[in-house]
């Protein structure tokens, strides 16, 4: 599972605007994440952990593995 998939699961059937408000982030930020225009950054992860503390380990694990993969890819690209 990826972090964006978990975000969809946590959102459930709530409208994006309502869920963004609950998280304390901009609706446009969520829309960009869902459309693949940007990834969920630290602020979004902090908001998710605040709202879902019982899922903290899962959220952080998905975020760190995603960012670790990006760093590895960037280093690989530089070495070519």
OpenMM code with the backbone's topology and positions (N, CA, C; nanometers):
from openmm import Vec3, app, unit

residues = "UNK UNK UNK UNK UNK UNK UNK UNK UNK UNK UNK UNK UNK UNK UNK UNK UNK UNK UNK UNK UNK UNK UNK UNK UNK UNK UNK UNK UNK UNK UNK UNK UNK UNK UNK UNK UNK UNK UNK UNK UNK UNK UNK UNK UNK UNK UNK UNK UNK UNK UNK UNK UNK UNK UNK UNK UNK UNK UNK UNK UNK UNK UNK UNK UNK UNK UNK UNK UNK UNK UNK UNK UNK UNK UNK UNK UNK UNK UNK UNK".split()
positions = [
    Vec3(0.0847, -0.1181, 0.0000),
    Vec3(0.0000, 0.0000, 0.0000),
    Vec3(0.0893, 0.1245, 0.0000),
    Vec3(0.0449, 0.2251, -0.0697),
    Vec3(0.1156, 0.3532, -0.0707),
    Vec3(0.0407, 0.4523, 0.0174),
    Vec3(0.1081, 0.5596, 0.0537),
    Vec3(0.0486, 0.6585, 0.1427),
    Vec3(-0.0778, 0.7192, 0.0835),
    Vec3(-0.0802, 0.7439, -0.0457),
    Vec3(-0.1992, 0.8026, -0.1086),
    Vec3(-0.3176, 0.7063, -0.0979),
    Vec3(-0.2910, 0.5768, -0.1117),
    Vec3(-0.3987, 0.4784, -0.0956),
    Vec3(-0.4533, 0.4806, 0.0470),
    Vec3(-0.3632, 0.4911, 0.1439),
    Vec3(-0.4065, 0.5001, 0.2830),
    Vec3(-0.4876, 0.6272, 0.3055),
    Vec3(-0.4470, 0.7353, 0.2444),
    Vec3(-0.5211, 0.8604, 0.2573),
    Vec3(-0.6638, 0.8444, 0.2051),
    Vec3(-0.6791, 0.7789, 0.0913),
    Vec3(-0.8134, 0.7532, 0.0371),
    Vec3(-0.8954, 0.6693, 0.1352),
    Vec3(-0.8315, 0.5689, 0.1910),
    Vec3(-0.9001, 0.4825, 0.2878),
    Vec3(-0.9455, 0.5627, 0.4098),
    Vec3(-0.8566, 0.6456, 0.4635),
    Vec3(-0.8898, 0.7250, 0.5818),
    Vec3(-0.9982, 0.8284, 0.5523),
    Vec3(-0.9954, 0.8829, 0.4335),
    Vec3(-1.0956, 0.9822, 0.3943),
    Vec3(-1.2341, 0.9201, 0.3861),
    Vec3(-1.2387, 0.7966, 0.3384),
    Vec3(-1.3677, 0.7296, 0.3242),
    Vec3(-1.4569, 0.8025, 0.2251),
    Vec3(-1.5814, 0.8230, 0.2627),
    Vec3(-1.6783, 0.8868, 0.1724),
    Vec3(-1.6935, 1.0360, 0.1979),
    Vec3(-1.6055, 1.0904, 0.2817),
    Vec3(-1.6130, 1.2346, 0.3101),
    Vec3(-1.5714, 1.3146, 0.1865),
    Vec3(-1.6363, 1.4274, 0.1633),
    Vec3(-1.5908, 1.5155, 0.0551),
    Vec3(-1.4488, 1.5675, 0.0851),
    Vec3(-1.3734, 1.5909, -0.0208),
    Vec3(-1.2355, 1.6378, -0.0060),
    Vec3(-1.2298, 1.7642, 0.0798),
    Vec3(-1.3203, 1.8571, 0.0557),
    Vec3(-1.3182, 1.9835, 0.1304),
    Vec3(-1.3350, 1.9605, 0.2806),
    Vec3(-1.4252, 1.8721, 0.3190),
    Vec3(-1.4490, 1.8430, 0.4604),
    Vec3(-1.3285, 1.7748, 0.5223),
    Vec3(-1.2734, 1.6769, 0.4514),
    Vec3(-1.1595, 1.6039, 0.5062),
    Vec3(-1.0367, 1.6943, 0.5185),
    Vec3(-1.0159, 1.7797, 0.4200),
    Vec3(-0.9047, 1.8752, 0.4268),
    Vec3(-0.9216, 1.9659, 0.5484),
    Vec3(-1.0433, 2.0103, 0.5715),
    Vec3(-1.0705, 2.0964, 0.6872),
    Vec3(-1.0408, 2.0209, 0.8171),
    Vec3(-1.0826, 1.8954, 0.8258),
    Vec3(-1.0550, 1.8140, 0.9451),
    Vec3(-0.9050, 1.7982, 0.9690),
    Vec3(-0.8302, 1.7853, 0.8606),
    Vec3(-0.6848, 1.7691, 0.8712),
    Vec3(-0.6140, 1.9029, 0.8949),
    Vec3(-0.6810, 2.0119, 0.8584),
    Vec3(-0.6186, 2.1432, 0.8722),
    Vec3(-0.5250, 2.1762, 0.7578),
    Vec3(-0.5543, 2.1211, 0.6388),
    Vec3(-0.4729, 2.1515, 0.5204),
    Vec3(-0.5647, 2.2029, 0.4097),
    Vec3(-0.5058, 2.2578, 0.3068),
    Vec3(-0.5836, 2.3124, 0.1954),
    Vec3(-0.6439, 2.2015, 0.1101),
    Vec3(-0.7651, 2.2256, 0.0654),
    Vec3(-0.8326, 2.1319, -0.0256),
    Vec3(-0.7514, 2.1150, -0.1529),
    Vec3(-0.6931, 2.2244, -0.2010),
    Vec3(-0.6132, 2.2162, -0.3239),
    Vec3(-0.4917, 2.1260, -0.3048),
    Vec3(-0.4376, 2.1228, -0.1847),
    Vec3(-0.3242, 2.0336, -0.1567),
    Vec3(-0.3669, 1.8886, -0.1736),
    Vec3(-0.4812, 1.8530, -0.1157),
    Vec3(-0.5311, 1.7159, -0.1308),
    Vec3(-0.5587, 1.6825, -0.2767),
    Vec3(-0.6210, 1.7739, -0.3470),
    Vec3(-0.6494, 1.7499, -0.4889),
    Vec3(-0.5224, 1.7254, -0.5680),
    Vec3(-0.4194, 1.8035, -0.5410),
    Vec3(-0.2912, 1.7861, -0.6121),
    Vec3(-0.2282, 1.6514, -0.5789),
    Vec3(-0.2376, 1.6108, -0.4531),
    Vec3(-0.1833, 1.4804, -0.4137),
    Vec3(-0.2583, 1.3686, -0.4854),
    Vec3(-0.3902, 1.3756, -0.4837),
    Vec3(-0.4713, 1.2715, -0.5465),
    Vec3(-0.4522, 1.2674, -0.6980),
    Vec3(-0.4243, 1.3808, -0.7609),
    Vec3(-0.4015, 1.3828, -0.9065),
    Vec3(-0.2569, 1.3515, -0.9436),
    Vec3(-0.1717, 1.3333, -0.8438),
    Vec3(-0.0320, 1.3003, -0.8698),
    Vec3(0.0538, 1.4198, -0.9053),
    Vec3(0.0039, 1.5400, -0.8805),
    Vec3(0.0799, 1.6614, -0.9110),
    Vec3(0.1854, 1.6905, -0.8053),
    Vec3(0.1659, 1.6350, -0.6862),
    Vec3(0.2630, 1.6494, -0.5779),
    Vec3(0.2461, 1.5325, -0.4834),
    Vec3(0.3466, 1.5099, -0.4045),
    Vec3(0.3375, 1.4041, -0.3044),
    Vec3(0.2959, 1.4620, -0.1704),
    Vec3(0.2512, 1.3769, -0.0806),
    Vec3(0.2193, 1.4249, 0.0535),
    Vec3(0.3494, 1.4577, 0.1271),
    Vec3(0.3657, 1.5807, 0.1643),
    Vec3(0.4866, 1.6244, 0.2339),
    Vec3(0.4740, 1.6111, 0.3842),
    Vec3(0.5717, 1.6655, 0.4526),
    Vec3(0.5761, 1.6551, 0.5987),
    Vec3(0.4542, 1.7158, 0.6666),
    Vec3(0.4071, 1.8282, 0.6177),
    Vec3(0.2910, 1.8932, 0.6799),
    Vec3(0.1673, 1.8039, 0.6708),
    Vec3(0.1492, 1.7380, 0.5585),
    Vec3(0.0348, 1.6482, 0.5412),
    Vec3(0.0505, 1.5274, 0.6331),
    Vec3(0.1702, 1.4735, 0.6413),
    Vec3(0.1951, 1.3591, 0.7287),
    Vec3(0.1694, 1.3966, 0.8743),
    Vec3(0.2162, 1.5149, 0.9153),
    Vec3(0.1886, 1.5605, 1.0526),
    Vec3(0.0383, 1.5702, 1.0774),
    Vec3(-0.0346, 1.6223, 0.9804),
    Vec3(-0.1800, 1.6355, 0.9940),
    Vec3(-0.2458, 1.4982, 1.0050),
    Vec3(-0.2004, 1.4038, 0.9247),
    Vec3(-0.2561, 1.2683, 0.9304),
    Vec3(-0.2297, 1.2029, 1.0657),
    Vec3(-0.1088, 1.2187, 1.1161),
    Vec3(-0.0728, 1.1586, 1.2452),
    Vec3(-0.1526, 1.2240, 1.3583),
    Vec3(-0.1723, 1.3560, 1.3505),
    Vec3(-0.2534, 1.4241, 1.4524),
    Vec3(-0.3966, 1.3715, 1.4523),
    Vec3(-0.4511, 1.3521, 1.3333),
    Vec3(-0.5915, 1.3098, 1.3201),
    Vec3(-0.6092, 1.1608, 1.3463),
    Vec3(-0.5085, 1.0807, 1.3122),
    Vec3(-0.5171, 0.9353, 1.3255),
    Vec3(-0.3965, 0.8821, 1.4035),
    Vec3(-0.3834, 0.9168, 1.5307),
    Vec3(-0.2650, 0.8738, 1.6074),
    Vec3(-0.2516, 0.7216, 1.6169),
    Vec3(-0.3641, 0.6518, 1.6096),
    Vec3(-0.3594, 0.5050, 1.6166),
    Vec3(-0.2971, 0.4437, 1.4906),
    Vec3(-0.2849, 0.5208, 1.3842),
    Vec3(-0.2248, 0.4726, 1.2577),
    Vec3(-0.0868, 0.5345, 1.2342),
    Vec3(-0.0309, 0.5951, 1.3370),
    Vec3(0.0956, 0.6690, 1.3276),
    Vec3(0.2063, 0.5867, 1.2614),
    Vec3(0.2292, 0.4664, 1.3130),
    Vec3(0.3391, 0.3848, 1.2601),
    Vec3(0.3209, 0.3538, 1.1118),
    Vec3(0.1991, 0.3229, 1.0734),
    Vec3(0.1705, 0.2919, 0.9328),
    Vec3(0.1918, 0.4152, 0.8445),
    Vec3(0.1425, 0.5299, 0.8887),
    Vec3(0.1574, 0.6548, 0.8123),
    Vec3(0.3047, 0.6877, 0.7941),
    Vec3(0.3797, 0.6848, 0.9055),
    Vec3(0.5225, 0.7192, 0.8978),
    Vec3(0.6008, 0.6196, 0.8140),
    Vec3(0.5689, 0.4925, 0.8273),
    Vec3(0.6382, 0.3908, 0.7489),
    Vec3(0.6171, 0.4123, 0.5992),
    Vec3(0.4932, 0.4386, 0.5592),
    Vec3(0.4645, 0.4621, 0.4169),
    Vec3(0.5316, 0.5896, 0.3673),
    Vec3(0.5302, 0.6936, 0.4494),
    Vec3(0.5935, 0.8191, 0.4101),
    Vec3(0.7443, 0.8013, 0.3962),
    Vec3(0.8056, 0.7381, 0.4944),
    Vec3(0.9512, 0.7219, 0.4910),
    Vec3(0.9955, 0.6292, 0.3789),
    Vec3(0.9200, 0.5236, 0.3526),
    Vec3(0.9589, 0.4332, 0.2443),
    Vec3(0.9449, 0.5024, 0.1093),
    Vec3(0.8426, 0.5852, 0.0945),
    Vec3(0.8233, 0.6610, -0.0302),
    Vec3(0.9376, 0.7594, -0.0508),
    Vec3(0.9709, 0.8340, 0.0527),
    Vec3(1.0780, 0.9321, 0.0411),
    Vec3(1.2134, 0.8657, 0.0272),
    Vec3(1.2319, 0.7523, 0.0921),
    Vec3(1.3565, 0.6779, 0.0755),
    Vec3(1.3736, 0.6324, -0.0677),
    Vec3(1.2656, 0.5840, -0.1285),
    Vec3(1.2703, 0.5420, -0.2684),
    Vec3(1.3052, 0.6591, -0.3588),
    Vec3(1.2496, 0.7758, -0.3304),
    Vec3(1.2790, 0.8942, -0.4115),
    Vec3(1.4247, 0.9343, -0.3991),
    Vec3(1.4791, 0.9298, -0.2782),
    Vec3(1.6189, 0.9669, -0.2591),
    Vec3(1.7099, 0.8699, -0.3320),
    Vec3(1.6796, 0.7414, -0.3236),
    Vec3(1.7613, 0.6402, -0.3915),
    Vec3(1.7569, 0.6634, -0.5422),
    Vec3(1.6375, 0.6916, -0.5956),
    Vec3(1.6245, 0.7161, -0.7392),
    Vec3(1.7032, 0.8402, -0.7802),
    Vec3(1.6951, 0.9476, -0.7027),
    Vec3(1.7676, 1.0704, -0.7365),
    Vec3(1.9183, 1.0470, -0.7353),
    Vec3(1.9667, 0.9710, -0.6358),
    Vec3(2.1095, 0.9409, -0.6299),
    Vec3(2.1505, 0.8561, -0.7505),
    Vec3(2.0663, 0.7619, -0.7871),
    Vec3(2.0942, 0.6773, -0.9027),
    Vec3(2.1022, 0.7598, -1.0305),
    Vec3(2.0089, 0.8548, -1.0440),
    Vec3(2.0080, 0.9413, -1.1627),
    Vec3(2.1359, 1.0258, -1.1698),
    Vec3(2.1829, 1.0733, -1.0546),
    Vec3(2.3037, 1.1572, -1.0519),
    Vec3(2.4281, 1.0777, -1.0901),
    Vec3(2.4286, 0.9504, -1.0573),
    Vec3(2.5479, 0.8680, -1.0818),
    Vec3(2.5570, 0.8208, -1.2274),
    Vec3(2.4556, 0.8478, -1.3070),
    Vec3(2.4597, 0.8030, -1.4465),
    Vec3(2.5195, 0.9066, -1.5368),
] * unit.nanometer
topology = app.Topology()
chain = topology.addChain("A")
for resn in residues:
    res = topology.addResidue(resn, chain)
    for name in ("N", "CA", "C"):
        topology.addAtom(name, app.Element.getBySymbol(name[0]), res)
